[in-house]
């Protein structure tokens, strides 16, 4: 009986510790071109995590056939109804190469394969692009998204303030910024992601991610991109998600 009581006490203590340690799980770059395949992946990831996850959606549909646009909206509608959290993820995710940028922005485009859509923009152009992202989302006819994440987390010196005027949080590569009353609270947050690494390093990054999820005291961000499941192997990726949810409580950005 004493042994059983000790086991129960240990499990209770582990449950309390698990509840205190949190992590964010977000699928990036859900778009009109990959929506069917990505929707399947997202639901597998959510099943492994035990509940709906956050999804960073690229709102632009470009010149795709209406049937593809309808399929994209249908998938988003299902996610909204099922309790998934929707975040805006740029406009097209691919940068307009004809927009004027500062040298840092041009470097950001070079290292991100033109994915850093907001990098190096002046105040006016940054606001225009953010407004366009929000307008495109509204045109799809769904409710307000939870927030905005800049593609590749590479931005400009104006974007954080502009986003926080519209939403309750903003994130870059190192920090999450939250509005608390009239102040903005800054919290360091480790990004655990894989798409930026070559195939040879993916195994090592999975090991690093597990260690970080075990020992990190803050709220790490486990970020999965379209294509990661194929690159890492479905079972490896889902195993990592299950590991994360065993050792931490998964939250959404709206819970920060």
N, C-alpha and C positions, 0 to 999 in steps of 0.2 A: 504493500500500500504506500509506504514511504517513497519507494522508487517511482511509482506511478505519479505521486504528488510532485516529486522533483521534476519529472518529465513535463508535467502540466505547467509547472512554474517556469521552466526553461522556455517552453513554447509561448507562454504568455509574454515573457520578457522579449523574445524574438519578435513577436507580433507588434509590441509597442515600438521597438527599435525600427522595424520595417516601416511602420506608419510615419515615423519621424523623418526617415530618409525618403526623398522624393526624386523623381526624374521626369523629364518631358520626352515624349515620343512623337516625332513628326515626320511625315512623308512629304518630301519636296518634289516640286515640278510636275504636279498633276495637270495635264493640259489636254487640249482637244485632240491631239494626235495620238496620245498614249492612253486615253481615258479608259478604254475597255480592259486592256491588259493591266493597267495600274490599279483599277478598281478591284480586280481579282486579288492582286498582291496586297492591297491595303486591307481587305477583309481577312486574309490569312494572317497578316501581322496583328490586326486587332484581336483575332481569335487567340493568337499566341499570348497577347498581352492581357486578355481577359475583359477588354472593354474597348469602345470606340477610341480612336486616336485623333491627333491633329493632322490636318492636311493643308499644305501650302499650294494654292491653286494659281496657275497662270491664267488670267481671265481672257486674254485676247484669243479670238478664234480665226483671225485673218480672213482669207478668202476660201475657206473650206466649204464643201457642199452643205446645204441646209440639213441633210440627213445626219452628217457628222456633228454639226452644231447641236442638233436636237439630242443626239446620243450623249454628248458632253453634258448638256443641261440636265438630262434625265439622270445621269450618274450623280451629279452634284445634288440634285433634288433628293435622291435616295439617301445620300450621306447626311444631308441636313435633317431629314426625317428620322434617321437612325441615331442621331445624337453625336455625330462626328463634329469636330471643331474645324471651321473653315478659316483660313488666313489667306490674304492676298500675297502673291509672290511676284511682284513686278507687273509689267504690262505684257511683254512678249518673252521676257527672260533673255532674249538676245538683244544686244545693244544696237542702236542706230548709229552707224559709223559716220554719218554725216553731221551729227550733233557735235557742237564744240565742247571740248573737254580740256581740263588742265593736264599737265604732264603725268601727274599721279594717276589720273583717270585713264590715260592712254596705256600706262603700264599695267593697270588693273585689267584692262581689256586683253592685253597680251597674255597675261598669266591665267586668265579665266576663259580663254578661247571665245572672247566676245560675249561672255555671259553676264558680266558685271554691268548691268543696264544703267544703274544710277551713279556709277563711279565717276568722280571728277566733274560733275555738272555744277553750274552756277545756281544761285538761289532760285531764279525764275524758271529755268529749265527743269530743275528738280521738282518744284511745286507743280509745274505743268504735267510732268510725267506721273507724279503721284495722283493728281486729280484725274488723269486719264485712266489709271488703274482702277480707282474707285468708281468712276463712271461706267467703265466696261462691266464691272461686277454688277452694278445696279441694273444695267441693261439685261442681265440674265434673269432678273426678276426674283432673286432670293433675298433673304434677310441680310442684315448687316454682318460682315465678317468680324471675327474676334480681333484681328490685327493685321499687321503688314510686316513681311520679312523681305528685305532687299535680296535680290538674287546674288548668290555667292557671298553674302554678308559684306560686300564691298560697296561703300556708299560715297557720300560727299559730306562736307562739314555742315550742311543745312538740313539734311534729311531727317536726322533724329528729332529735331525740334518740330519739323513739319509733320512727321508721323504722330508724335505725341500730342499734337493739337487735334488729331482725329481719333486716336486710339489710346488705350490705357497702358500700352507697353511698346517697347522697341528693343530690338536686339542687334548686336553686331558680332564679330568673331569672338570677342572676349567677354562681353557683358550683356546682361538683360537690364533694361531700364524700365521702372514701373512708376506710374503716377500714384503718389500717396498724398492725398489732399492737394495742396498747391506745390508740393515738392516732388522731385524725381529721385527715386531711390535706385542706386546702381549696385548690382550684384554680379560678382564674377560667376561665370557659368561655362564649364568645360564642354566643348563640342566634341561629340563622338560620331564621326562620319567616315565614309569609305570611298566615295566616288572620286576623290581627288588623288587617291593613291594607286600606284601600279599594281597589277595582279599579284606580283611577287611579295608585296607587303601586306596584303589583305589578311593573311593569317595572323601576322604579328599585331595588326591593328585590332583584330577581334580579341586577342589576349589582353592587349592594353585596355580595351573597352571594359572587359570584365573586371579587371583590377580597379579601374577608375570607379566603376559602379559599386564596388565593394568598399573602397576607402575614402572616396571623395565626400566631403561634408556638405557641399552646396547642392544645387539642383542641376545636374548635368543634362545636356540635350543629346539624346540619341536620335540622330537624323539619318533617315533612309531615303535615298534618291531612286527615282525610276531607273532601273538597270542594275541596282545593287543585288537584287535577288538572283539574277543570272550570274553576275560576276562572282559573288560569294558562295553561291549554292543555296538553294531554298532552305534546306534543313539547317545549315550553319547559321543563316540569318534568323530563322525562327527560334532556334535554340538560344541565340543571344538575347532575343526579345523576352523569351520565357525566363531566362536567367535574370534579366533586369527586373522583371515584375515579381520574381521571387524575393529579391533582396531590397526592392524599393517600391514605394507607392507611385503608380503612374498618375500624373496630373496633366491637366491641359493649361494652356496659357491663361485662360479665363479664371483659373484657380490660383494664379500667382498672388 
